[in-house]
Amino acid sequence: MSRTTTLPEPYWSVADTAHAGQVNHMTVRRAIDRGDLPAYRIGRVLRIRPEDAQAWITAKPATPSGGANDGGAA
């Protein structure tokens, strides 16, 4: 007899989250390391709940157009 279970909504990868937030994957990893973005290790990979990713994307500050090292004269 086989059992059918309904799985929850699929988790996002670091790459999926980076793509949705239009940021580099290292930005996502740093957010996870800081504890700003909850993630779950499943085997050897990190997975992120889509609702956590969306909340982080919405809450993250906008990146300024010119960085501290933008090459401009002081």
DAVENQUI-V789597 format. One record per pair of residues at least 12 apart in sequence whose ideal C-beta (glycine too) atoms are under 7 Angstrom apart, sorted by the first residue. I is the first residue (numbers start at 1). J is the second residue. If there is no record, write none. Layout:
I,J / I,J
This chain:
9,50 / 11,40 / 11,47 / 11,48 / 11,49 / 12,47 / 12,48 / 12,50 / 12,53 / 13,45 / 13,47 / 14,28 / 14,29 / 14,46 / 17,48 / 17,53 / 20,53 / 20,57 / 21,57 / 21,60 / 31,56 / 32,46 / 36,56 / 37,52 / 37,56 / 38,52
